[in-house]
């Protein structure tokens, strides 16, 4: 079922498939819910899979002024209530989607059954990454979007995958073409202003799975592994043949690990 749901200043595209316990999928910057087609086919056999397009991405409306993951977490909670999600929900967040997942877990920890962070560090943005994002924003504002994406999209893959994953590359090109300027700039601002969620995860009662790519050029795997060591209730999957898109680059291994993790928590 597909819906465009209006909540306050937001228009949010949602897609729900399958029956069972709820599983929410949150995509990355420059992506949309279609990046999770394979994961959805795998998990909707047993779970009620809910996908959304984040503000300014896919078929959702632009973010309002002042958009942050903290503010949108409240909207996300309203959205889940509209979708009749009762009790707890398991959440999978990739990169930027992980930041939103952590913001939601911070505000509504009692509603999290389990949390899966794919290529999504828990700590706040550091000075260097903030400067790089701000530079990206200036390029976008000057109309350099195509030049920027030509360089950044292929770099999401591990070197061994960049030439053989043409279907995934094409999909990323499609999803990025739908991101509005307001959506991109709003996302950059939200990414730069994201909170440090490490303490929240350290004290969480829900289990956490951290998935990192050995060849990730966006976020170093070593940094995510160090974070994982500080989270008592966590598991780790290090993908040795992946960059920033491990759920595409090593999809079978990722699906197997997530399935085991989720089933372990409901058994």
N, C-alpha and C positions, 0 to 999 in steps of 0.2 A: 504494500500500500504506500502511495506517495501523497504527501500533503505539503502545502505551503502554509505555515502557521505564523500568524502575526501575534507578537507579544511586545507590548509597549512600542519601542522604536525599531523593533526588529521584524524582519520577514525571514523565516527560517525554513529551508527545504528539508523535509525529512522523508526517509524511506524505511519501512519496516517489513521484515520478512521472517517467516518461521514462527514456531510456537515453542513455549518453554520459559525458562528463566531469562530475564533481560540481559542483553549484552550490547553495550554502547560502543560504537566505533567513532573515533575522532581523528580526522585527517590532518595533514601537514600544510604549512604555508605553500602556496602555489598549487595545491592539490584540490580535490573534492572527493565526495563519497565514492566515486567510481574507482578510486585507487584500491578500495577494499572489496572489489567484486569476487576475487578468488577466496578471500577469507570468509566472505558472506556465504558463498556456496558451501563451504566446508562446515561452518558453524550453524547455519540456519536449519540444518537437519535436526538439531537438538535444542537450539536456543532461539529466543526471540531477538533477532539482530536488528538493532536500530542504528541507522546511519543519518548523519546530517551534513549539510554544507555549511561551513563556518561563514561568518559575515564577510560579504564581498567576494565570496568564492562560489563556484558552481551556480546554482539557481537561487541562492539566498540573496537578500538585499544587502545594501552597504551597511557597515557599522556606523552607529551614531558618533558624534563627537564625544571624546572621553572614554572610548571603548578600551577596556582592559579585560584580562581573563577573570579577574575577581568580580567585576560587574557582570560579565556575561555568565559566570557560574550561577548566579541567581536566576537569570533568564533560562538557563539550561535546566535548572530544577523545575521551573514552571512548565517548561516544555515536556519534561518527563511526566509530570502530573497530568498534563493534557493527553498524553499518549497512554495514560492509565498504567504507568509503571508504578507498582506498589511494592513496598518493602525495599530490599537492596538491589543494586545493579552492579554487574561487573563491567569495568571500563577498560578499553584498549585505546591508548593514545599514541600516535606517531608524531615525533618531533613537536611542532607547535600544538598538535592535538594533545600531546602529553602534558604540556603546560596548562592547558585548560582542564585536563583531567585532574591534575594536582590541585588547581585552584578549586575545583568542585569538591575534591576530597578534603580540602582544608575547611571549607564552609559547611559541608554536609558529611562529615566522616561516618555518621551512623547509617548513611545510605549506600556506602561502598561495600560490596561483597568481596571484591578483589580488584587489583589495579595492575595493569600491564603497560609498561612504558617502553616503547620501541624507539631507540635512538633519541632519547629525550632526557637530558640531565636534570637533576633536581635543583641544583643551585641557581641563584640569580645570574643574569648576564654580567660578564666581567667588562672592564673598560674597553678592551680591544674589540670584543665582539659587538659592543654597542657602537663603537666608531665605524666598524665595517657595515653594520646595518644602517646607520645614518648616511653613510656614503651611498649605499644602495638606494635609499630613499631619495637622495638628491638626484641620482641618475634617472630614477623613474620619473621624478617631477620634471626633468628636462627632456622627457620623451625617449630615453635610451633603453626602453624595456626590452626590445627584441635583441639588442646587443648584449644586454645583461643575461637574458635567458639562454642565449646561444652558448654562453660560457658556463652557466651554473647548472643547467639541467643535466648534461652528460657527467658532470663531476659528482653527481649523487651516487653513481655506481662505482663498484670496485673496478680497477683497471681491467681485470679479466672478463668483466661482464659488460663493459660499456659498448662493445661492438656487436655482441650477440643477443642483446635484449632489445631488439628494435621495436617490438610491440609495446613494451613498457615505456620506452623512450617516446613513442608516438602518443601514448596515453598521457604522459606527463606534459607533452607539448599541447595537447588538447585542453587539459585541465588548467594549465597556466594561462591559456588564451582567454579563459572566462573570468579570470580574476580582475576586478576593476582596480583602477588607480586608488580609489578610496579604500578598497579592501586591502590592497598591498601596503599602503602607507599606514592604515590602521593596525594591520598585523605587525608591522615593524615596530610601531610604538608599543603595542602590547607585549611583544617579545622582549623589548628592551626594559620594560617596566615590570616584568614578571617577578614574583616573590621567590625567595629562597624557601623551597618546600622540603628541604632535607630533614629538618626537625620534625615536621609533620609525619613524614614517612618513618622516621625513627620511633615515633611514639604510636604509630598506627596499630590498631588491632586487626586490621585486614591484611591479607598477604599481598606481597608485591613481587612481580616478575619483571626483571630488567633485561632487555634485549639490546645488545650493542653489536656494531659491525667493526671487524678488525681494521677495515680500510675506510672507515668513515672519515671524510674530509670536513664534515660540518661540525661534528662533535667527537672528540677523541675517545676511543673505546676505553683507554686506560683511566680517564677521568670518571667515566661511568662505573667502572669496576671498583674504583676507590670509594665512590659513593655507596655502591652496593654493600661493601664490607661494613659500612657504618649503619646499615638498616637491618635490624635483627630478624625481622619476619620476611626476608626476601630470598628469591632465587635468581639465578643469572643464566642467560644463554648468550655466549659469545659466538658470533657467526664469523668463521675464519675466511669466508669467501664473499663477504658482503661489504658494501659501503654504507650509505645512509638509507638504503631501501631494502633492508634484509628480508622483509616479508614478501618481496618480489624476487629478490636475487636467490634466496634459499627458502622458497615458499613451503616446500614439503616439511623441512626440518622445523620451521617456525610454527606451522599448523600442528605438527605433532607435539611440540613442546607446550604450546598454549592449550591444546586439548588436554594433555596430561595435567597441567596446572589447574585448569578450570574444573576438571572432573575430580581431582584430588580435594578440592575445596567444597564440593557439593556431596561427596560420598559419605 
